[in-house]
Amino acid sequence: MKKKSRIAIVLTMALIISILPVNSLTVFGYTQKTDAPGYFFATKEYGYIDLIWDDPDEDELNDLSYFELYVKEPGNNSYKLVEKIDALDMDVWTSDDMDDAYYNYAYYAEAAGAYAFKLRTVYSVFDEDEGKDIEKEAEWLYDEEDFASLEMPKVKTELAGKTSVKVTWNKIDGADGYHVYGMRADYSYDAYDEMIPSGDTTSCICTGLKENKEYIFAVAPYVLVDGKPVESMRSDWMNCTTGVVKSKITSIYTSAGSAVLKWSKNANADGYEIFRAASASGTYQKIKTIKNQATTTFTDKKKKPGKRYYYKVRAYATIEGSKYYGAFSASKSVKISSKTLTQQQARKAYLALKNESLYYPKTLIVNGIFSGTIKGEKAIMIYYSAKNGYGVRSWDYFTYFPSSGKWNHSYTPVALKNKTTLNKSKIIHWN
């Protein structure tokens, strides 16, 4: 609801109620009340303490007057008045829904330490004996919050072992130490909690975690006030996975007498190991170590046509000289095709293109020819230009599938996987 709308409702209802006698008010369904808010709490924000309480007078009648907010600052034994907050102060009152209106007040603290707050609601109530409005207070509400104004750390996480994660952060000026928080990424339970009693320490090895699980970590700097740590705002949560997660082969196919494997990238890995077996129950032998986390494909060349091969992949990470391995992927197999993309098949593609009735063969110019696979099927693609029956010159791509003899103009080289370039001079002179 807009601010002007709420004020208009309040003033209108106030006018109606003011001209009605007391017995009419009862019939109208209104009874004077002095309810306290249903909740009042303080939360630490960057540079201030946020105070929030609900609107106890959401009927929007004219009895709610203001709130008294008091604070007890660090080192003081008594409360002092912060402000009398008008109930119609639209800078504090907030609502997207009249059934869920609330007040939101920013208290800008300065000194580090424990802050205590108390709040009470004051109503303007008509007193029949005195014949005038008097102020009547609801009960006090209380809450506390520790506060310190320090820079928010910037945190990084990295794998430290099967059940450990290393958390690092930048040094924060004025900090006497740091509080390291950790929990499972699904917020299922707290996993790590440690106080670092030095403002110069900027890393921590978090141990005792579950293997191959995703965690989140955050760091809060603190200052000591009377020997008690008072925390500032903690950092953003950062993700990390313990151990080296299980690999997954995402695709496997045969091309030009080779087996081509692809797998998912592992964020914690330093590299991958490829294993092969000659049968489903055979012994797997390591055939390749890939020392690059970003490389997620491997071609096992010159395999026997017509034979099926079985593959597994696992990731590894090297930490302080020790290798940590993830679990093997599920086994995937592929049968090596006896048909490869050759110049002879390229010639068939060229002849199929020449035989298209729309084009005159004598005007056909081959600009480039490529081989590869499209959706796992071998393909020859010719990039050509020609004049049609109307003398209009055009450029296009012609794709020929040797296994089926089918062709179309729907694909461009972007669709070709494992693309290689063939010698077009051998194609141009064919007849």
C-alpha positions as CSV (number, residue, x, y, z in Angstrom):
1,M,0.0,0.0,0.0
2,K,1.3,3.5,-0.8
3,K,2.1,5.9,2.0
4,K,-0.5,8.4,1.1
5,S,-3.2,5.7,1.0
6,R,-2.4,4.5,4.5
7,I,-2.5,8.1,5.9
8,A,-5.8,8.7,4.2
9,I,-7.3,5.6,5.7
10,V,-6.1,6.5,9.1
11,L,-7.4,10.1,9.0
12,T,-10.8,9.0,7.6
13,M,-11.3,6.3,10.3
14,A,-10.2,8.8,12.9
15,L,-12.9,11.3,11.8
16,I,-15.6,8.6,11.8
17,I,-14.7,7.4,15.2
18,S,-14.3,10.9,16.7
19,I,-18.0,11.7,16.0
20,L,-19.4,8.5,17.3
21,P,-20.5,8.0,20.9
22,V,-18.8,5.3,23.0
23,N,-21.7,2.8,22.7
24,S,-21.6,3.3,18.9
25,L,-18.0,2.4,18.9
26,T,-18.8,-0.9,20.6
27,V,-21.5,-1.6,18.0
28,F,-19.0,-0.6,15.3
29,G,-16.8,-3.5,16.4
30,Y,-13.9,-1.3,17.8
31,T,-12.5,-1.7,21.2
32,Q,-9.6,0.4,22.5
33,K,-6.4,-1.7,22.8
34,T,-2.8,-1.4,23.9
35,D,-1.2,-4.4,22.3
36,A,2.5,-4.8,22.0
37,P,4.1,-5.9,18.7
38,G,4.2,-9.6,18.2
39,Y,8.0,-9.6,17.7
40,F,11.0,-7.3,18.1
41,F,14.5,-8.3,17.1
42,A,17.9,-6.8,16.3
43,T,20.1,-8.1,13.5
44,K,23.7,-7.0,12.6
45,E,24.2,-5.4,9.2
46,Y,27.2,-3.8,7.7
47,G,27.7,-0.5,9.5
48,Y,24.5,-0.6,11.5
49,I,22.0,-2.7,13.6
50,D,18.7,-3.3,12.0
51,L,15.7,-3.2,14.3
52,I,12.4,-4.8,13.2
53,W,9.0,-5.2,14.8
54,D,5.5,-5.8,13.5
55,D,2.6,-3.4,13.4
56,P,0.4,-4.1,16.4
57,D,-2.4,-1.9,15.0
58,E,-3.0,-3.2,11.5
59,D,-6.7,-2.3,11.8
60,E,-5.5,1.2,11.1
61,L,-7.6,3.0,13.6
62,N,-6.6,6.1,15.4
63,D,-5.4,4.7,18.7
64,L,-1.7,3.9,17.9
65,S,0.4,7.0,18.5
66,Y,4.2,6.3,18.6
67,F,7.0,3.9,19.7
68,E,9.7,4.6,22.3
69,L,13.0,3.1,21.4
70,Y,15.8,2.9,24.0
71,V,19.4,1.6,23.8
72,K,21.9,0.5,26.4
73,E,25.3,1.0,24.8
74,P,28.6,-0.9,25.6
75,G,30.0,0.2,28.9
76,N,26.7,1.8,30.1
77,N,24.4,0.3,32.7
78,S,21.3,2.3,31.8
79,Y,19.1,2.8,28.8
80,K,18.8,6.1,26.9
81,L,16.1,7.2,24.6
82,V,17.0,6.8,20.9
83,E,13.9,8.3,19.4
84,K,10.1,8.5,19.7
85,I,9.0,7.0,16.4
86,D,5.7,8.3,15.0
87,A,3.4,5.4,14.1
88,L,2.8,7.1,10.7
89,D,6.5,7.6,9.9
90,M,6.5,6.2,6.4
91,D,10.3,6.0,6.4
92,V,10.1,3.3,9.0
93,W,6.7,1.7,8.4
94,T,6.8,-0.9,5.6
95,S,4.2,-3.1,3.9
96,D,3.6,-5.0,0.8
97,D,0.6,-6.6,2.4
98,M,-1.6,-5.0,5.1
99,D,-1.7,-8.3,6.9
100,D,2.0,-8.3,7.2
101,A,3.0,-4.7,7.9
102,Y,6.2,-4.0,10.0
103,Y,8.6,-1.3,11.2
104,N,12.2,-1.2,10.1
105,Y,14.6,1.1,11.9
106,A,18.4,1.4,11.3
107,Y,20.4,2.2,14.4
108,Y,23.9,3.3,13.5
109,A,26.2,2.0,16.3
110,E,29.8,3.3,16.8
111,A,31.7,1.5,19.5
112,A,32.2,-2.3,19.4
113,G,30.4,-4.3,22.0
114,A,27.1,-5.5,23.2
115,Y,24.0,-3.4,22.5
116,A,20.7,-3.9,24.3
117,F,17.4,-2.4,23.0
118,K,14.0,-2.0,24.4
119,L,10.8,-0.9,22.7
120,R,7.3,0.0,23.8
121,T,4.2,1.0,22.0
122,V,2.3,4.1,23.1
123,Y,-1.5,4.5,22.4
124,S,-3.7,7.5,22.5
125,V,-6.7,6.2,24.4
126,F,-10.0,8.1,25.3
127,D,-10.5,8.2,29.1
128,E,-14.2,8.5,29.9
129,D,-13.7,9.7,33.4
130,E,-11.5,12.6,32.3
131,G,-13.3,13.1,29.0
132,K,-10.1,13.3,27.0
133,D,-7.4,11.3,25.3
134,I,-4.6,10.0,27.5
135,E,-1.4,8.1,26.6
136,K,-1.3,4.4,27.6
137,E,1.8,2.2,27.1
138,A,2.0,-1.4,26.1
139,E,4.6,-3.8,27.7
140,W,8.3,-3.5,26.9
141,L,10.0,-5.7,24.4
142,Y,13.7,-6.4,24.5
143,D,16.5,-7.7,22.3
144,E,20.3,-7.6,22.1
145,E,23.0,-7.7,19.5
146,D,26.8,-7.7,19.5
147,F,28.3,-5.2,17.0
148,A,31.6,-4.3,15.5
149,S,32.3,-2.4,12.3
150,L,35.1,-4.1,10.4
151,E,35.7,-4.8,6.8
152,M,34.1,-7.9,5.4
153,P,36.7,-10.5,4.5
154,K,37.0,-11.9,1.0
155,V,37.2,-15.7,1.3
156,K,38.5,-18.5,-1.0
157,T,38.2,-22.3,-0.5
158,E,40.2,-25.1,-2.0
159,L,40.5,-28.9,-1.6
160,A,42.9,-29.9,1.2
161,G,42.2,-33.7,1.4
162,K,39.6,-36.4,1.4
163,T,37.9,-34.9,4.4
164,S,39.3,-31.4,4.7
165,V,39.1,-28.0,3.0
166,K,41.4,-25.0,3.2
167,V,39.8,-21.6,3.8
168,T,41.8,-18.5,3.2
169,W,40.9,-14.8,3.5
170,N,42.5,-11.3,3.4
171,K,43.8,-9.7,6.6
172,I,41.4,-7.3,8.2
173,D,42.7,-4.1,9.8
174,G,41.7,-3.9,13.5
175,A,40.7,-7.5,13.8
176,D,41.9,-9.5,16.9
177,G,40.9,-12.8,15.3
178,Y,38.4,-14.6,13.1
179,H,35.5,-16.9,13.4
180,V,35.4,-19.6,10.7
181,Y,31.9,-21.1,10.0
182,G,31.2,-24.2,7.8
183,M,28.2,-26.3,7.0
184,R,26.9,-28.6,4.4
185,A,25.8,-26.8,1.2
186,D,22.2,-28.0,1.7
187,Y,22.2,-26.4,5.2
188,S,21.5,-29.8,6.7
189,Y,23.8,-29.2,9.7
190,D,26.7,-27.2,11.0
191,A,29.9,-28.9,10.1
192,Y,32.7,-26.7,11.3
193,D,33.2,-23.9,13.8
194,E,36.5,-22.5,14.9
195,M,37.8,-19.4,16.5
196,I,41.2,-18.1,15.2
197,P,42.8,-16.1,18.0
198,S,45.1,-14.0,15.8
199,G,44.3,-11.0,13.6
200,D,47.4,-11.9,11.5
201,T,46.3,-15.5,10.6
202,T,44.6,-15.6,7.2
203,S,44.0,-19.3,6.6
204,C,42.6,-22.4,8.2
205,I,42.5,-26.1,7.4
206,C,39.0,-27.4,8.2
207,T,39.2,-31.1,9.0
208,G,36.8,-33.8,10.1
209,L,34.4,-33.3,7.2
210,K,32.6,-36.0,5.2
211,E,34.3,-37.2,2.0
212,N,33.0,-36.1,-1.4
213,K,30.4,-33.7,0.0
214,E,29.8,-30.0,-0.9
215,Y,30.2,-27.5,1.9
216,I,30.0,-23.7,2.3
217,F,32.3,-21.6,4.5
218,A,32.3,-18.0,5.7
219,V,34.6,-16.0,8.0
220,A,33.7,-13.2,10.5
221,P,36.4,-10.9,11.9
222,Y,36.1,-10.0,15.6
223,V,37.5,-7.6,18.1
224,L,38.0,-8.3,21.8
225,V,35.8,-6.2,24.2
226,D,36.6,-6.9,27.9
227,G,38.1,-10.2,26.8
228,K,35.0,-11.2,24.8
229,P,35.0,-11.6,21.0
230,V,32.6,-9.3,19.3
231,E,32.1,-10.2,15.6
232,S,31.6,-7.9,12.7
233,M,29.7,-8.9,9.5
234,R,30.8,-12.2,8.2
235,S,31.9,-12.8,4.6
236,D,29.9,-14.2,1.8
237,W,29.5,-18.0,1.8
238,M,31.9,-19.9,-0.5
239,N,31.4,-23.4,-1.8
240,C,33.9,-26.3,-1.8
241,T,33.8,-30.0,-2.2
242,T,35.8,-32.4,0.0
243,G,37.8,-35.1,-1.7
244,V,37.8,-35.7,-5.5
245,V,34.2,-36.3,-6.7
246,K,33.3,-39.2,-9.0
247,S,33.8,-38.7,-12.7
248,K,31.1,-39.1,-15.3
249,I,31.5,-40.0,-18.9
250,T,29.1,-37.8,-20.8
251,S,29.5,-39.3,-24.3
252,I,31.5,-42.0,-26.2
253,Y,31.5,-42.6,-29.9
254,T,33.6,-44.0,-32.7
255,S,35.2,-41.9,-35.4
256,A,37.7,-42.8,-38.2
257,G,38.8,-46.0,-36.4
258,S,39.1,-44.3,-33.0
259,A,37.1,-44.2,-29.8
260,V,36.3,-40.7,-28.6
261,L,35.5,-40.1,-24.9
262,K,34.1,-37.0,-23.2
263,W,33.5,-36.5,-19.5
264,S,32.3,-33.8,-17.0
265,K,34.8,-31.3,-15.7
266,N,35.8,-31.7,-12.0
267,A,36.4,-28.5,-10.1
268,N,38.8,-30.0,-7.6
269,A,40.8,-32.1,-10.1
270,D,44.3,-31.5,-11.3
271,G,43.9,-34.0,-14.1
272,Y,42.3,-37.3,-15.2
273,E,43.2,-40.9,-15.8
274,I,41.7,-43.0,-18.6
275,F,41.4,-46.8,-18.2
276,R,40.4,-49.4,-20.9
277,A,39.3,-53.0,-20.9
278,A,38.8,-55.5,-23.8
279,S,35.6,-56.9,-22.3
280,A,32.9,-56.0,-19.8
281,S,34.5,-58.3,-17.2
282,G,38.1,-57.8,-18.3
283,T,40.9,-56.1,-16.4
284,Y,41.1,-52.3,-16.9
285,Q,44.5,-50.9,-17.7
286,K,45.5,-47.2,-17.5
287,I,46.1,-45.9,-21.0
288,K,46.4,-42.2,-20.5
289,T,47.0,-39.6,-17.8
290,I,45.8,-36.1,-18.6
291,K,47.5,-33.4,-16.6
292,N,45.0,-30.6,-17.2
293,Q,41.8,-30.0,-15.3
294,A,40.2,-28.2,-18.3
295,T,40.8,-31.1,-20.7
296,T,37.7,-33.3,-20.8
297,T,38.1,-35.3,-24.0
298,F,40.3,-38.1,-25.2
299,T,40.7,-40.0,-28.5
300,D,41.9,-43.6,-28.3
301,K,43.3,-44.0,-31.9
302,K,43.8,-46.9,-34.3
303,K,41.4,-49.4,-32.6
304,K,40.4,-52.7,-34.3
305,P,37.4,-52.2,-36.5
306,G,34.3,-54.2,-35.4
307,K,35.6,-54.7,-31.8
308,R,34.0,-53.2,-28.7
309,Y,36.1,-51.5,-26.1
310,Y,35.2,-50.5,-22.5
311,Y,36.4,-47.3,-20.7
312,K,36.4,-45.7,-17.3
313,V,37.6,-42.3,-16.1
314,R,38.7,-41.0,-12.7
315,A,39.9,-37.6,-11.6
316,Y,42.9,-36.9,-9.3
317,A,44.3,-34.0,-7.3
318,T,47.8,-33.5,-6.0
319,I,48.1,-31.9,-2.5
320,E,51.5,-31.4,-1.0
321,G,53.0,-34.2,-3.0
322,S,50.2,-36.7,-2.3
323,K,47.7,-37.8,-4.9
324,Y,44.0,-38.1,-4.1
325,Y,41.7,-40.0,-6.5
326,G,38.0,-39.7,-7.1
327,A,35.8,-42.8,-7.7
328,F,35.8,-44.3,-11.2
329,S,33.1,-43.3,-13.5
330,A,30.5,-45.9,-14.6
331,S,31.9,-48.0,-17.5
332,K,31.0,-47.0,-21.0
333,S,31.7,-49.0,-24.2
334,V,31.8,-48.3,-27.9
335,K,32.1,-50.6,-31.0
336,I,34.7,-49.4,-33.5
337,S,33.1,-48.9,-36.9
338,S,34.7,-50.5,-39.8
339,K,33.7,-47.6,-42.0
340,T,35.8,-44.4,-41.9
341,L,35.5,-41.1,-43.7
342,T,37.7,-41.5,-46.7
343,Q,38.4,-39.6,-49.9
344,Q,36.3,-42.2,-51.7
345,Q,33.3,-41.3,-49.6
346,A,34.0,-37.6,-50.1
347,R,33.9,-38.3,-53.9
348,K,30.4,-39.8,-53.4
349,A,29.3,-36.7,-51.6
350,Y,30.6,-34.5,-54.4
351,L,28.9,-36.6,-57.0
352,A,25.6,-36.4,-55.0
353,L,26.0,-32.7,-55.0
354,K,26.6,-32.5,-58.7
355,N,23.5,-34.6,-59.4
356,E,21.2,-32.1,-57.7
357,S,18.9,-30.9,-60.5
358,L,18.9,-27.3,-59.4
359,Y,22.6,-26.8,-60.2
360,Y,24.7,-26.9,-63.4
361,P,27.8,-29.1,-62.7
362,K,30.0,-26.9,-64.8
363,T,29.4,-23.9,-62.5
364,L,30.0,-25.8,-59.2
365,I,33.0,-24.6,-57.2
366,V,34.2,-26.4,-54.1
367,N,35.5,-23.9,-51.5
368,G,36.2,-26.4,-48.7
369,I,35.4,-29.9,-47.7
370,F,35.3,-31.4,-44.1
371,S,34.7,-34.7,-42.4
372,G,33.4,-35.4,-38.9
373,T,30.3,-36.6,-37.1
374,I,26.8,-35.1,-36.6
375,K,24.8,-36.6,-33.8
376,G,27.2,-39.6,-33.7
377,E,26.8,-40.3,-37.5
378,K,29.8,-39.9,-39.9
379,A,29.4,-37.0,-42.3
380,I,31.0,-35.3,-45.2
381,M,30.3,-31.5,-45.6
382,I,31.1,-29.5,-48.7
383,Y,31.2,-25.7,-48.7
384,Y,30.4,-24.7,-52.3
385,S,29.3,-21.9,-54.6
386,A,27.3,-22.3,-57.8
387,K,24.9,-20.6,-60.3
388,N,21.4,-21.8,-60.4
389,G,19.1,-22.0,-63.5
390,Y,18.4,-18.3,-63.2
391,G,22.1,-17.4,-63.2
392,V,22.0,-16.4,-59.5
393,R,25.2,-17.2,-57.6
394,S,24.8,-18.7,-54.1
395,W,26.9,-20.2,-51.4
396,D,25.8,-23.1,-49.2
397,Y,26.8,-26.2,-47.3
398,F,26.0,-29.7,-48.5
399,T,26.1,-32.5,-46.0
400,Y,26.3,-36.2,-47.0
401,F,26.0,-39.2,-44.7
402,P,27.9,-42.1,-46.2
403,S,26.2,-44.8,-44.1
404,S,22.7,-44.0,-45.3
405,G,23.5,-42.1,-48.6
406,K,21.2,-39.3,-47.4
407,W,22.1,-35.6,-47.7
408,N,20.7,-32.2,-46.9
409,H,21.5,-28.4,-46.6
410,S,20.5,-28.0,-43.0
411,Y,23.9,-28.0,-41.3
412,T,27.0,-25.7,-41.1
413,P,30.5,-26.6,-39.9
414,V,29.4,-25.6,-36.4
415,A,27.4,-28.9,-36.2
416,L,30.5,-31.0,-37.1
417,K,32.2,-32.8,-34.2
418,N,35.8,-33.9,-34.5
419,K,36.0,-31.8,-37.7
420,T,39.0,-32.4,-40.0
421,T,39.7,-30.7,-43.4
422,L,40.1,-32.8,-46.5
423,N,42.1,-31.9,-49.6
424,K,39.6,-30.1,-51.8
425,S,41.9,-30.2,-54.9
426,K,41.3,-34.0,-55.1
427,I,37.5,-33.3,-55.2
428,I,37.4,-30.5,-57.7
429,H,38.9,-32.6,-60.5
430,W,36.7,-35.6,-60.1
431,N,34.2,-36.3,-62.8
